[in-house]
Amino acid sequence: EGEETLFIGTGNGLFRSEDGGREWKRGGAELSSVEVNFLALHSEKNILYSVSPMGVYVSEDLGRRWERIFVTSTQVEDAEGVDNGTDTEDTDEAVMSTERVTAVAFKGDKILLGTKNGVYHSEDGGKGWLRLGPIGLGNSEVNHLFIYQETLYAATEKGIFSFSEGKGDWKEVSKGITKGRATYLS
């Protein structure tokens, strides 16, 4: 198809260009006019993820059609089947009205979301979500997630933390480096 597709998330929706940025088109009806705060491409699977105030959306056709897989606002009615890690399994509408997603990362088939209240993960493509070991991290606001040598790191308002899958807890790794807010890891 020639040139690669470029994406821009703006306060006025998602835009895509298939000609190197010479012409831009709106990126799918679901995200055509809402704020887009974060974009992430799962490069191994060629699946695009977009974060808006309404939740996390996934596109398997590079931004033409979107499906919401994580709900952050009660303003939208199609919130069926989302397990947000709470004890409300009997409800058809599981919404996370207090969440704000700030980051998306991938580890194999696992999707990881950084939020203002910790980290969530899904191992089934976003159908079900569970809180990822809050021990050590608490309800820290996560600014960025990063995978390095198979270890998950979180840049938070309280510093930088690494996650131990074996123990299921977080350990601060930024003691002496920063006294608080970490914004990005690379």
C-alpha positions as CSV (number, residue, x, y, z in Angstrom):
1,E,0.0,0.0,0.0
2,G,2.9,2.4,-0.4
3,E,3.4,4.7,2.6
4,E,2.6,3.8,6.2
5,T,-0.4,5.2,8.0
6,L,0.2,8.1,10.4
7,F,-2.1,8.9,13.3
8,I,-2.6,12.0,15.4
9,G,-4.7,12.1,18.6
10,T,-6.1,15.6,19.2
11,G,-8.6,17.4,21.4
12,N,-10.9,17.3,18.5
13,G,-10.6,13.6,17.6
14,L,-8.4,11.1,15.9
15,F,-6.9,11.8,12.4
16,R,-5.1,9.4,10.0
17,S,-3.0,10.0,6.9
18,E,-2.0,7.3,4.4
19,D,0.2,9.7,2.3
20,G,2.9,10.8,4.7
21,G,0.8,13.6,6.2
22,R,-0.2,15.5,3.0
23,E,-4.0,14.7,3.6
24,W,-5.7,13.8,6.8
25,K,-9.0,12.0,7.4
26,R,-11.0,11.5,10.6
27,G,-10.2,8.1,12.2
28,G,-13.5,6.3,12.6
29,A,-16.9,7.4,13.9
30,E,-16.3,6.4,17.5
31,L,-13.3,8.7,17.8
32,S,-14.2,11.3,15.1
33,S,-14.9,14.2,17.5
34,V,-13.8,13.1,21.0
35,E,-10.5,14.0,22.7
36,V,-7.8,11.4,22.1
37,N,-5.1,11.4,24.9
38,F,-2.9,8.5,24.0
39,L,-2.2,6.1,21.1
40,A,-0.4,2.8,21.2
41,L,0.4,0.3,18.5
42,H,0.9,-3.4,19.4
43,S,3.4,-3.8,16.6
44,E,3.5,-7.6,16.7
45,K,-0.3,-7.8,16.1
46,N,-0.7,-4.6,14.1
47,I,-3.5,-3.5,16.5
48,L,-4.0,0.1,17.4
49,Y,-5.2,1.3,20.9
50,S,-6.6,4.8,21.6
51,V,-7.4,6.4,24.9
52,S,-10.1,9.0,25.3
53,P,-12.0,10.3,28.4
54,M,-14.7,7.7,27.5
55,G,-12.3,4.7,27.8
56,V,-9.8,2.6,25.8
57,Y,-10.7,1.7,22.2
58,V,-9.1,-1.0,19.9
59,S,-8.9,-1.1,16.1
60,E,-7.8,-4.1,14.2
61,D,-8.1,-2.3,10.8
62,L,-5.7,0.6,11.5
63,G,-8.2,3.1,12.8
64,R,-11.2,2.7,10.5
65,R,-13.5,0.9,13.0
66,W,-13.1,1.0,16.8
67,E,-14.5,-1.1,19.7
68,R,-14.4,0.2,23.3
69,I,-12.7,-2.4,25.6
70,F,-12.3,-0.4,28.8
71,V,-15.0,2.0,30.1
72,T,-14.1,5.1,32.0
73,S,-17.3,7.1,31.7
74,T,-20.9,6.4,32.5
75,Q,-22.1,8.7,29.7
76,V,-22.0,5.8,27.1
77,E,-24.5,3.0,27.3
78,D,-22.7,0.1,25.6
79,A,-20.6,-0.9,28.6
80,E,-21.6,-4.6,28.6
81,G,-19.2,-7.4,29.5
82,V,-16.3,-5.3,31.0
83,D,-14.9,-6.8,34.1
84,N,-13.3,-3.9,35.9
85,G,-11.9,-5.9,38.8
86,T,-14.6,-5.0,41.3
87,D,-17.1,-7.2,43.0
88,T,-19.9,-6.3,40.7
89,E,-19.9,-9.4,38.6
90,D,-23.7,-9.6,38.5
91,T,-24.2,-6.3,36.6
92,D,-24.5,-5.9,32.9
93,E,-22.9,-2.5,32.9
94,A,-19.5,-2.4,34.5
95,V,-18.1,1.2,34.3
96,M,-15.2,2.8,35.9
97,S,-16.4,6.4,36.3
98,T,-13.5,7.3,38.6
99,E,-10.7,6.0,36.3
100,R,-8.6,8.0,33.8
101,V,-6.4,5.9,31.6
102,T,-2.9,7.5,31.1
103,A,-0.9,4.8,29.5
104,V,-1.1,1.5,27.5
105,A,1.6,-1.1,27.2
106,F,1.9,-4.7,26.0
107,K,3.6,-7.8,27.4
108,G,3.1,-10.8,25.1
109,D,-0.7,-11.2,24.9
110,K,-1.3,-9.1,28.0
111,I,-2.6,-5.5,27.7
112,L,-1.6,-3.2,30.5
113,L,-3.4,0.1,31.4
114,G,-1.9,2.8,33.6
115,T,-4.7,4.8,35.3
116,K,-5.0,7.4,38.0
117,N,-5.6,4.6,40.5
118,G,-3.0,2.0,39.6
119,V,-2.5,-0.6,36.8
120,Y,-5.1,-3.0,35.2
121,H,-4.4,-5.9,32.9
122,S,-6.3,-8.1,30.5
123,E,-5.1,-11.4,29.0
124,D,-8.2,-11.9,26.8
125,G,-7.9,-9.0,24.4
126,G,-9.8,-6.6,26.7
127,K,-12.9,-8.6,27.5
128,G,-12.0,-8.8,31.2
129,W,-9.8,-6.6,33.4
130,L,-8.2,-7.1,36.7
131,R,-6.2,-4.8,39.0
132,L,-2.5,-5.7,38.8
133,G,-1.1,-6.2,42.3
134,P,-1.7,-3.0,44.2
135,I,0.7,-3.9,47.0
136,G,3.5,-1.4,47.1
137,L,2.0,0.8,44.4
138,G,-1.3,1.5,46.2
139,N,-3.6,3.9,44.3
140,S,-0.7,5.8,42.8
141,E,-1.5,7.8,39.6
142,V,0.4,6.1,36.8
143,N,1.9,8.5,34.2
144,H,3.6,5.9,32.0
145,L,4.2,2.1,31.7
146,F,7.4,0.6,30.2
147,I,8.6,-3.0,29.7
148,Y,12.3,-3.5,29.9
149,Q,13.9,-7.0,29.8
150,E,10.5,-8.6,30.6
151,T,10.0,-6.4,33.7
152,L,7.1,-3.9,33.9
153,Y,8.0,-0.4,35.2
154,A,5.5,2.4,36.2
155,A,6.4,6.1,36.3
156,T,4.0,7.4,39.0
157,E,3.3,10.5,41.1
158,K,5.3,8.7,43.9
159,G,8.3,7.7,41.8
160,I,9.3,4.7,39.7
161,F,8.2,1.2,40.5
162,S,8.9,-2.3,39.1
163,F,6.4,-5.2,39.2
164,S,7.4,-8.6,40.4
165,E,5.2,-11.2,38.7
166,G,6.4,-13.9,41.1
167,K,5.5,-12.0,44.2
168,G,2.6,-10.0,42.7
169,D,3.8,-6.7,44.2
170,W,5.5,-3.4,43.3
171,K,8.9,-2.2,44.5
172,E,10.1,1.4,44.3
173,V,13.3,1.6,42.3
174,S,13.7,5.4,42.3
175,K,14.8,6.0,45.9
176,G,17.4,8.7,46.0
177,I,16.8,9.6,42.3
178,T,13.5,11.4,42.6
179,K,11.3,12.6,45.4
180,G,8.0,12.1,43.7
181,R,6.5,12.6,40.3
182,A,8.1,10.6,37.5
183,T,6.5,11.2,34.1
184,Y,8.1,9.0,31.4
185,L,10.4,6.0,31.0
186,S,12.3,4.9,28.0
